[in-house]
Amino acid sequence: MEEVSTGTEPRVPAVKPRSKPSSFEEVPPLLGAAATATVAEASEVDKDLLCPICMQIIKDAFLTSCGHSFCYMCIITHLRNKSDCPCCSQFLTNNQLFPNILLDKLLKKTSALQISKTASPVEQFRQALNQGYEISIKELDSLLSLLAERKRKMEQEEAERNMQILLDFLQCLRKQKVDELNEVQTDLQFIKEDINSVERHRIDLYRARDRYSVKLRMLGDDSSTRKPWPSSIDKNSSGIVSSTVNVRGLMSVGNLQNKKIDGKVEVSGHGPQRKDALHGADSQGLNQSGLSVPRKKRVHAQFNDLQECYLQKRRQLANQLHIKQESDKNVIHREGYNAGLAEFQTVLSTFTQYSRLRVIAELRLGDLFHSANIVSSIEFDRDDELFATAGVSRRIKVFDFSMVLNEAADVHCPVVEMSTRSKLSCLSWNKYWKNHIASSDYEGIVTVWDVTTRQSLMEYEEHEKRAWSVDFSRTEPSMLVSGSDDCKVKVWCTKQEASVLNIDMKANICCVKYNPGSSNYIAVGSADHHIHYYDLRNISSPLHVFSGHKKTVSYVKFLSENELASASTDSTLRLWDVKENLPLRTFRGHTNEKNFVGLTVNSEYIACGSETNEVYVYHKEISKPLTWHRFGSQDMDDADEDAGSHFISAVCWKSDSPTMLTANSQGTIKVLVLAA
């Protein structure tokens, strides 16, 4: 493993490339292909026909005075360096070489014999014809007819094979299309049923709205009749009745023409009110229609993902109902009720509800241009009243959230500030003891602090390298877990001074997280690109290893007991089902290749930072970003060369609300809220 970080920026660890094997590990084959062929050939011929120098069949044989035969080029090349026979070492010169004519003839016959053994019948027949083999016309006609018949048979077999291949393809294609057609027909049936269900519910809503409108109208009319009408009472009481009837009857033209002058006066007093009321109702409908237009646009913009989400939930529900009906034939389902449709409606509502991130507060930590302002971690406390920040400034700062929102100031003073010996990488509030917070730092020290007394309660120094992550258990407040560059995961108890569990892994640990439903399960993200899910009651091997990321896993967060989100420096987020051990979805849109940019989740939304100095929000059912917000500084020139180096370094949701804390590498903290 090696550390990629430079300067003060917290960089994500990467796996060190394996070194190439040394030369002695690369053992070459003893014999090449040519040598193997030579040995095979030599085994088939007489060894006496091989040249003692090149160990191949002698070419252009020459005989020495001592009686040995060699290839001419082999023996000539040898005599240039030495003046002796390669076989018997007797003195030898070029003048003592003589052509071996008899051996040449034998070698030619041997070569021809070898060729005839390996040649195909067609080649042998061609060679025979080339050598002048005599054949009669009758024999030639017989051969031609035999060859023609053989050709027709081969063509027939080839055609049959081609037709069989084509038939197999068409049958496979038909099966695939039939399956697709059945799936489409099933989907259409689902859609038809859901349209009918939605129409029934819509009609019920319209009827309920009309009933409420009539009641409001009647209440308005009753309240108006109780008010004194001086002009109408003094002149003609019948005008009141007629005008009241006209208001309730939407002021028919015939009644207006039959009215007396005083009646007309009274009507003229009521007419504008009724007109305003009707105009208000119409404008309310127009406003509702206007509000739905942006939401419809968001639906069409992400139509493919929403379609996939709907069909997935609808098919899953249909399979569950089928299994349930098979197991219990007496189950009676309410007409129009559909859990899958209800789930998708929730997704559609929450997805289209928001379209942007709005800044509601901002604060800055120190000098904007000082690199030591990087916020590595930002976390809300148990009650979302306080939030703490930590980073390379070696300080834990605790702020009052309501004061940050209500006081219009760029620089806010923390209510608590605690100094540390080393740069900090992560914070975790205890969800049971409100005043307890844990930190991990660059020296590998895990510390538990009391925010009230501003003192450390416990310090654990077992990690040998930088500790990247720490997390308190939600179900066991005294338990916490940490992960480090020393490839170890350690479980601690605030009642003990030493670790209670130790998991040795093969790669740097970048993030650890307890399952919110049980202190027995933890998720571990590491530089080996995987998420290891452990049961702490048996740490010999993980329950499951989730694979899919292509680079270091920098964060893991639980949306629920069964849903786990992960972030990686491959610029993706992934959602996993830890109960079924399945990948659910991959989110793309932000940029993250080297830095820790933060990850936060709630029940519906996932948010992360980007190395483009932007915050991205995803809906957990949609793979594309819901919205994003870019950090900017009024004090910073847009042409600043260093502006492109800033990135989001920490994010945190405020429980299940649409409010989020975000921080970047300049030390700027913004409170963002999802807005329509």
C-alpha positions in Angstrom: 0.0 0.0 0.0 1.1 3.6 -0.6 -0.3 6.9 0.5 -1.4 9.1 -2.4 -2.0 12.3 -0.4 0.2 15.4 -1.0 0.2 18.5 1.1 -2.7 18.8 3.6 -5.5 17.5 1.4 -7.0 14.2 2.6 -6.6 11.9 -0.3 -8.1 8.5 -0.6 -5.6 5.7 -0.3 -4.9 3.6 -3.4 -3.7 0.1 -3.8 0.0 -0.1 -4.6 0.6 -1.9 -7.9 2.2 -5.3 -7.7 5.8 -5.4 -8.7 6.7 -7.4 -11.7 8.2 -10.8 -11.0 12.0 -11.0 -11.0 13.9 -12.5 -13.8 14.5 -15.8 -12.0 10.7 -16.2 -11.7 10.3 -16.0 -15.4 11.4 -19.5 -16.5 11.6 -19.8 -20.3 10.5 -23.0 -21.9 13.3 -25.5 -22.5 12.4 -26.1 -26.1 10.8 -23.7 -28.6 8.3 -24.7 -31.2 11.0 -25.1 -33.8 13.1 -27.3 -31.6 10.1 -29.5 -30.8 9.3 -29.9 -34.4 12.9 -30.8 -35.1 12.9 -33.5 -32.4 9.6 -34.9 -33.7 11.1 -35.0 -37.2 14.3 -36.6 -36.1 12.5 -39.4 -34.4 10.9 -40.4 -37.6 14.2 -40.5 -39.7 17.4 -42.4 -39.3 19.8 -40.5 -37.0 22.6 -41.3 -39.5 20.9 -38.9 -41.9 21.2 -36.0 -39.5 24.0 -33.4 -39.7 26.1 -33.7 -36.4 26.3 -29.9 -36.3 22.7 -28.6 -36.9 21.0 -31.9 -36.0 18.7 -31.7 -39.1 18.5 -33.7 -42.3 21.7 -33.1 -44.2 21.5 -30.6 -47.0 24.1 -30.6 -49.8 26.1 -33.4 -48.2 29.9 -33.2 -48.1 32.3 -36.0 -46.9 35.5 -35.4 -44.9 38.7 -37.3 -45.3 38.0 -38.9 -42.0 34.7 -40.3 -43.3 32.0 -38.0 -41.7 29.2 -36.3 -43.6 28.0 -32.7 -42.9 25.9 -30.0 -44.5 28.1 -28.0 -46.7 27.4 -24.7 -45.0 27.7 -26.2 -41.6 31.1 -27.6 -42.1 32.4 -24.6 -44.0 31.3 -22.3 -41.1 32.9 -24.6 -38.6 36.2 -24.7 -40.4 36.4 -20.9 -40.4 36.8 -21.0 -36.6 38.5 -24.4 -36.1 40.6 -26.7 -38.3 39.3 -30.0 -37.0 36.5 -32.5 -37.6 33.5 -31.8 -35.2 33.1 -35.6 -34.8 36.6 -37.0 -34.3 38.7 -33.8 -33.8 41.1 -34.9 -36.6 42.9 -32.1 -38.4 40.7 -30.9 -41.3 40.9 -28.2 -44.0 38.6 -27.1 -46.8 40.7 -29.0 -49.2 39.8 -32.3 -47.5 36.0 -31.9 -48.2 34.4 -33.9 -51.0 30.7 -34.0 -52.3 28.8 -37.1 -51.1 26.7 -37.8 -54.2 25.3 -41.1 -53.0 24.1 -39.7 -49.7 22.4 -36.8 -51.5 20.4 -39.2 -53.6 19.4 -41.2 -50.5 18.3 -37.9 -48.8 16.2 -36.8 -51.7 14.4 -40.2 -51.7 13.9 -39.9 -47.9 12.5 -36.4 -48.2 10.1 -37.5 -50.9 9.0 -40.4 -48.8 8.4 -38.1 -45.8 6.3 -35.7 -48.0 4.3 -38.6 -49.3 3.5 -39.8 -45.8 2.2 -36.4 -44.6 0.6 -35.3 -47.9 -3.2 -35.6 -48.3 -4.6 -37.9 -51.0 -5.3 -34.9 -53.2 -1.8 -33.7 -52.9 -0.5 -37.2 -53.7 -2.7 -37.4 -56.7 -1.6 -34.0 -57.9 2.1 -35.0 -57.4 1.5 -38.2 -59.4 0.0 -36.2 -62.3 2.8 -33.8 -62.2 5.3 -36.6 -62.3 3.7 -37.9 -65.5 1.5 -40.7 -64.1 -0.6 -42.2 -67.0 -4.4 -42.3 -66.7 -7.0 -43.3 -69.2 -10.0 -41.3 -70.3 -12.4 -43.8 -68.8 -10.7 -43.6 -65.5 -10.6 -39.9 -65.7 -14.4 -39.7 -66.4 -15.1 -42.0 -63.5 -13.0 -39.8 -61.2 -14.7 -36.7 -62.5 -18.2 -38.1 -61.9 -17.1 -39.3 -58.4 -15.8 -35.8 -57.7 -19.0 -34.2 -59.0 -21.2 -36.4 -56.8 -19.0 -35.7 -53.8 -19.2 -32.0 -54.5 -23.0 -32.1 -54.7 -23.2 -34.1 -51.4 -20.9 -31.6 -49.6 -22.9 -28.6 -50.9 -26.1 -30.3 -49.7 -24.7 -30.9 -46.3 -23.4 -27.3 -46.1 -26.8 -26.0 -47.1 -28.5 -28.2 -44.5 -26.1 -26.9 -41.8 -26.7 -23.3 -42.8 -30.5 -23.8 -42.8 -30.3 -25.4 -39.3 -28.2 -22.5 -38.0 -30.7 -20.0 -39.5 -33.6 -22.0 -38.0 -32.0 -22.1 -34.6 -31.5 -18.4 -34.7 -35.0 -17.6 -35.8 -36.5 -19.9 -33.1 -34.3 -18.3 -30.5 -35.3 -14.9 -31.7 -39.0 -15.8 -31.7 -38.7 -17.1 -28.2 -37.0 -13.9 -27.1 -39.6 -11.8 -28.8 -42.5 -13.8 -27.4 -41.1 -13.4 -23.9 -40.7 -9.7 -24.6 -44.3 -9.6 -25.9 -45.6 -11.4 -22.9 -43.7 -9.1 -20.6 -45.0 -6.0 -22.5 -48.6 -7.4 -22.4 -48.2 -8.0 -18.7 -46.8 -4.5 -18.2 -49.7 -3.1 -20.2 -52.1 -5.0 -18.1 -50.5 -3.6 -15.0 -50.6 -0.1 -16.5 -54.3 -0.5 -17.4 -55.2 -1.7 -13.9 -53.3 1.2 -12.3 -54.9 3.7 -14.7 -58.3 2.5 -13.7 -57.3 2.6 -10.0 -55.9 6.1 -10.3 -59.0 7.3 -12.2 -61.3 6.0 -9.4 -59.2 7.7 -6.7 -59.1 10.9 -8.7 -62.9 10.9 -9.1 -63.2 10.4 -5.4 -60.9 13.3 -4.7 -62.8 15.5 -7.1 -66.1 14.6 -5.4 -64.6 15.3 -2.0 -63.3 18.6 -3.2 -66.7 19.5 -4.6 -68.3 18.6 -1.3 -65.9 20.8 0.6 -66.4 23.6 -1.9 -70.2 23.4 -1.4 -69.8 23.4 2.3 -67.5 26.4 2.2 -69.9 28.2 -0.2 -72.8 27.6 2.1 -70.8 28.7 5.1 -69.9 31.9 3.2 -73.4 32.5 2.2 -74.7 32.0 5.8 -72.2 34.4 7.1 -73.1 37.0 4.5 -76.8 36.8 5.2 -76.2 37.6 8.9 -74.7 41.0 8.0 -77.0 44.1 7.9 -78.1 45.4 4.5 -79.3 49.0 5.1 -80.3 49.9 1.6 -82.2 46.8 0.8 -84.0 46.4 4.2 -85.3 50.0 4.1 -86.5 49.9 0.5 -87.7 46.5 -0.3 -87.2 43.2 1.6 -88.0 41.2 -1.5 -84.8 42.4 -3.0 -82.8 40.5 -0.4 -84.5 37.3 -1.2 -84.2 37.7 -4.9 -80.6 38.7 -4.7 -79.8 35.8 -2.4 -81.5 33.4 -4.8 -79.6 35.0 -7.6 -76.2 34.5 -5.8 -77.0 30.8 -5.2 -78.3 30.4 -8.7 -75.2 32.0 -10.2 -77.2 35.1 -11.1 -79.3 34.0 -14.0 -79.9 36.7 -16.7 -83.7 36.2 -16.6 -84.0 37.0 -12.9 -81.8 40.1 -13.3 -84.2 41.5 -15.9 -87.3 41.0 -13.7 -85.7 42.8 -10.7 -86.7 46.2 -9.5 -84.3 49.1 -9.2 -83.6 48.4 -5.5 -83.1 44.7 -6.3 -80.6 45.7 -9.0 -78.8 47.8 -6.4 -78.5 44.9 -4.1 -77.4 42.6 -6.8 -74.8 45.0 -7.8 -73.5 44.8 -4.3 -73.3 41.0 -4.2 -72.3 40.4 -7.8 -68.6 41.5 -7.5 -68.2 39.4 -4.4 -69.4 36.3 -6.1 -67.4 37.0 -9.2 -64.3 37.4 -7.0 -65.1 34.1 -5.3 -65.4 32.3 -8.6 -62.3 34.0 -9.9 -60.4 32.9 -6.8 -61.5 29.3 -7.3 -60.5 29.4 -11.0 -57.2 31.0 -10.1 -56.5 28.4 -7.5 -57.0 25.7 -10.1 -54.8 27.6 -12.5 -52.1 27.9 -9.8 -52.3 24.2 -9.0 -51.9 23.5 -12.7 -49.0 25.9 -12.9 -47.3 24.3 -10.0 -47.6 20.8 -11.6 -45.9 22.0 -14.9 -42.4 22.0 -13.5 -43.0 18.6 -11.8 -44.2 17.2 -15.1 -41.1 18.4 -16.8 -38.9 16.7 -14.2 -40.9 13.5 -14.8 -40.2 13.7 -18.6 -36.6 14.5 -18.0 -36.1 11.3 -16.0 -38.8 9.2 -17.7 -36.6 6.2 -18.5 -35.4 5.8 -14.9 -39.0 6.4 -13.5 -40.4 3.8 -16.0 -37.8 1.3 -14.8 -38.6 2.0 -11.2 -42.4 1.6 -11.8 -42.1 -1.6 -13.7 -39.6 -3.1 -11.1 -41.9 -2.3 -8.2 -45.0 -3.5 -10.1 -43.5 -6.8 -11.2 -42.0 -7.4 -7.8 -45.4 -6.9 -6.2 -47.1 -9.2 -8.8 -44.6 -12.0 -8.0 -45.2 -11.6 -4.3 -48.9 -11.6 -4.7 -48.7 -14.7 -6.9 -46.6 -16.6 -4.3 -49.0 -15.4 -1.5 -52.1 -16.5 -3.4 -50.5 -19.9 -4.1 -49.9 -20.3 -0.4 -53.2 -19.0 0.7 -56.1 -19.3 -1.7 -58.5 -17.5 0.7 -56.7 -14.2 0.6 -59.1 -11.4 -0.4 -57.5 -8.2 -1.8 -59.3 -4.9 -1.6 -60.4 -3.6 -5.1 -58.1 -1.0 -6.5 -55.5 -1.4 -3.7 -52.0 -1.8 -5.0 -48.9 -1.6 -2.8 -46.5 -1.5 -5.8 -48.4 1.5 -7.2 -48.5 3.2 -3.8 -44.7 2.7 -3.5 -44.1 4.2 -6.9 -46.4 7.1 -6.2 -44.3 7.8 -3.1 -41.1 7.7 -5.2 -42.7 10.0 -7.9 -43.9 12.5 -5.3 -40.6 12.7 -3.4 -38.6 12.8 -6.7 -40.7 15.6 -8.3 -41.2 17.5 -5.0 -37.8 19.3 -5.2 -35.8 20.7 -8.1 -33.1 22.8 -6.5 -30.9 23.5 -3.4 -31.4 26.8 -1.7 -28.8 28.4 0.6 -30.4 29.4 3.9 -27.2 30.1 5.9 -23.5 30.3 5.4 -20.5 30.5 7.7 -16.7 30.5 7.1 -14.0 29.1 9.2 -10.9 31.4 9.2 -9.0 32.6 6.1 -10.6 31.6 2.8 -7.2 31.2 1.1 -5.6 29.0 3.8 -5.3 25.3 3.0 -5.7 24.4 6.7 -9.4 25.2 6.5 -10.4 21.9 4.9 -13.4 20.4 6.7 -12.9 16.6 6.7 -16.1 15.8 8.7 -19.3 17.6 9.7 -22.0 15.9 11.8 -25.3 16.7 13.6 -25.7 15.6 17.2 -28.5 13.3 18.6 -31.2 16.0 18.6 -30.0 18.0 15.5 -29.5 21.0 17.8 -25.7 21.1 17.5 -23.3 20.2 14.8 -19.5 19.7 14.9 -16.8 20.2 12.3 -13.3 18.8 12.2 -10.4 18.8 9.7 -6.8 19.6 9.2 -7.0 22.6 11.5 -6.6 20.3 14.5 -9.7 21.6 16.1 -13.2 20.3 16.8 -15.7 23.1 16.6 -19.3 22.7 17.8 -21.9 25.2 16.6 -25.5 25.9 17.6 -27.6 25.2 14.5 -30.4 27.6 15.4 -27.9 30.4 16.0 -26.3 29.8 12.6 -29.7 30.0 10.9 -31.0 33.0 12.8 -27.8 35.2 13.0 -27.0 37.0 9.8 -23.2 36.8 10.0 -20.6 35.1 7.8 -18.3 34.2 10.7 -19.9 32.5 13.6 -18.2 31.7 16.9 -18.5 28.0 18.0 -20.1 27.3 21.3 -17.4 24.7 22.0 -13.9 24.3 20.6 -11.5 21.5 21.4 -7.9 21.3 20.3 -6.2 18.1 19.2 -2.6 17.0 18.6 -3.1 15.9 15.0 -5.2 16.6 11.9 -8.7 15.0 12.2 -10.3 12.7 9.6 -13.7 11.8 11.0 -16.3 12.6 13.7 -19.2 10.5 15.1 -21.7 11.7 17.7 -23.1 9.3 20.2 -26.8 8.8 19.6 -27.5 8.0 23.3 -25.2 10.3 25.3 -25.8 13.7 23.7 -22.5 15.2 24.9 -20.2 12.4 23.7 -18.4 12.6 20.3 -15.6 10.4 18.9 -12.8 11.5 16.6 -10.1 9.8 14.5 -6.9 11.5 13.5 -3.9 11.3 11.2 -1.8 9.7 13.9 -4.2 6.7 14.3 -5.6 7.9 17.6 -9.3 7.4 18.3 -10.6 9.8 21.0 -13.9 10.0 22.8 -14.7 13.6 24.0 -17.1 15.1 26.4 -18.4 18.3 24.7 -19.7 19.7 28.0 -16.4 19.5 29.8 -14.3 19.9 26.6 -12.1 17.0 27.8 -11.2 13.7 26.3 -12.7 10.7 28.1 -10.8 7.9 26.3 -7.8 7.8 24.0 -7.1 4.6 22.0 -3.7 4.5 20.4 -3.5 0.9 18.9 -3.7 1.9 15.3 -0.2 2.1 13.7 -1.1 4.5 10.9 -3.7 7.1 10.0 -7.3 6.3 11.1 -9.7 7.4 8.5 -13.1 6.5 10.0 -14.8 6.1 13.4 -18.5 5.3 14.2 -20.6 4.9 17.3 -23.1 2.1 17.4 -26.8 3.2 17.6 -28.0 0.2 19.6 -25.0 -0.1 21.9 -23.9 3.4 22.9 -20.7 2.2 24.6 -19.4 0.5 21.4 -17.5 2.2 18.5 -15.5 1.0 15.5 -12.6 2.4 13.6 -10.6 1.7 10.5 -7.1 2.7 9.5 -4.3 2.7 6.9 -2.7 -0.1 8.9 -5.3 -2.5 7.3 -7.0 -3.1 10.6 -10.6 -2.7 11.9 -10.8 -2.3 15.6 -13.9 -2.4 17.8 -13.7 -0.4 21.1 -15.8 -0.2 24.3 -15.8 3.1 26.2 -15.6 1.0 29.4 -12.3 -0.6 28.5 -8.9 0.8 27.6 -8.0 -1.7 24.9 -9.8 -2.8 21.8 -12.3 -5.7 22.2 -12.0 -7.0 18.6 -9.5 -6.7 15.8 -10.0 -7.6 12.1 -6.9 -7.8 10.0 -7.5 -7.1 6.3 -5.3 -6.9 3.2 -5.9 -3.3 2.2 -6.2 0.1 3.7 -9.4 0.7 5.5 -11.1 4.0 4.4 -14.5 3.8 6.1 -16.5 1.8 8.7 -20.1 1.9 9.7 -22.4 0.1 12.1 -25.7 -1.2 10.9 -28.3 1.0 12.6 -30.4 -2.0 13.6 -27.8 -4.1 15.3 -24.3 -3.7 16.9 -23.4 -7.1 15.5 -23.0 -6.0 11.9 -20.5 -3.5 10.3 -19.7 -2.5 6.8 -16.1 -1.8 5.9 -14.9 0.0 2.7 -11.3 -0.4 1.7 -8.7 0.3 -1.0 -9.3 -3.1 -2.5 -12.4 -1.7 -4.3 -14.8 -3.9 -2.2 -17.2 -3.5 0.7 -16.8 -6.2 3.4 -19.9 -6.9 5.5 -19.0 -8.5 8.8 -20.9 -10.2 11.6 -18.8 -9.3 14.7 -19.8 -12.6 16.3 -17.7 -14.4 13.7 -14.9 -12.3 12.2 -13.0 -15.2 10.5 -14.6 -14.2 7.2 -17.1 -11.6 6.1 -20.8 -12.4 5.6 -20.5 -11.0 2.1 -18.1 -9.0 -0.1 -19.9 -6.5 -2.3 -18.0 -6.0 -5.6 -18.6 -3.4 -8.3 -16.6 -0.3 -7.6 -13.5 0.1 -9.8 -11.5 2.1 -7.3 -11.1 2.7 -3.6 -14.3 2.7 -1.5 -14.2 6.0 0.5 -17.5 6.0 2.3 -20.3 3.6 3.4 -23.6 4.7 5.0 -26.8 2.9 5.9 -30.2 4.2 4.7 -31.9 1.5 6.7 -31.1 -1.9 8.2 -31.1 -3.5 4.7 -29.9 -0.6 2.4 -26.3 0.4 2.2 -24.9 3.2 0.1 -21.2 3.4 -0.8 -19.0 6.0 -2.5 -15.8 5.5 -4.5 -13.1 7.4 -6.3 -14.4 5.9 -9.5 -17.0 8.8 -9.5 -19.9 6.6 -8.6 -22.2 5.8 -5.7 -23.8 2.4 -5.3 -26.8 1.1 -3.4 -26.7 -2.4 -2.0 -29.2 -4.7 -0.3 -27.3 -6.3 2.6 -30.1 -8.7 3.4 -30.3 -10.3 -0.1 -26.6 -9.4 -0.9 -27.6 -7.7 -4.1 -26.5 -4.6 -6.0 -29.6 -2.3 -6.4 -28.4 0.8 -8.3 -25.4 2.8 -9.5 -25.5 6.6 -9.3 -23.4 8.8 -11.7 -23.1 12.5 -12.2 -20.6 13.9 -9.7 -16.8 13.8 -10.1 -14.6 12.0 -7.5 -11.2 10.6 -8.4 -8.8 11.4 -5.6 -10.3 13.2 -2.5 -12.7 12.5 0.3 -15.8 14.4 -0.8 -18.4 13.3 1.7 -21.4 11.1 1.7 -24.7 11.4 3.6 -28.0 9.6 3.4 -31.5 9.6 4.8 -34.5 7.4 4.1 -35.1 8.8 0.5 -32.2 10.8 -0.6 -28.4 10.4 -1.0 -26.1 13.4 -1.2 -22.4 13.7 -1.9 -19.7 16.2 -2.8 -17.8 16.6 -6.0 -14.3 17.7 -7.0 -16.0 20.4 -9.1 -16.9 22.2 -5.9 -20.6 21.1 -6.2 -23.0 19.2 -4.0 -25.1 16.5 -5.7 -28.4 15.1 -4.4 -29.8 11.7 -5.7 -33.1 10.0 -5.1 -32.3 6.5 -4.0 -34.6 5.1 -6.8 -33.2 7.2 -9.7 -29.6 6.8 -10.9 -29.2 10.4 -12.2 -28.9 13.5 -10.0 -32.0 15.1 -8.7 -30.3 18.5 -8.3 -27.0 20.0 -7.5 -25.5 23.3 -6.1 -22.2 24.9 -6.9 -20.2 26.6 -4.1 -18.9 30.0 -5.0 -17.2 32.9 -3.2 -17.9 36.5 -3.7 -14.4 37.4 -2.5 -12.8 35.2 -5.1 -12.0 36.2 -8.6 -13.6 33.8 -11.2 -10.3 33.8 -13.1 -8.3 32.6 -10.1 -6.2 29.7 -11.2 -6.6 28.0 -7.8 -10.4 28.1 -8.0 -10.6 24.8 -9.8 -8.7 22.9 -7.1 -11.4 23.4 -4.5 -13.8 20.5 -3.8 -16.7 19.6 -1.4 -15.1 17.8 1.6 -18.1 17.0 3.9 -21.9 16.7 3.8 -24.5 15.8 6.4 -28.4 15.6 6.3 -30.4 16.9 9.2 -32.1 13.6 10.1 -34.9 13.0 7.6 -35.5 16.6 6.8 -34.6 18.3 3.5 -32.0 20.4 5.2 -28.3 19.6 4.8 -24.9 20.8 6.0 -22.2 21.1 3.4 -18.5 22.1 3.7 -15.7 22.5 1.1 -11.9 22.7 1.1 -11.9 26.4 1.6 -13.6 26.1 5.0 -16.9 27.4 3.8 -20.0 25.8 5.4 -23.4 26.2 3.8 -26.8 25.2 5.1 -28.8 24.0 2.1 -32.4 23.0 1.8 -34.2 21.2 -1.0 -36.8 23.5 -2.6 -39.4 23.2 -5.4 
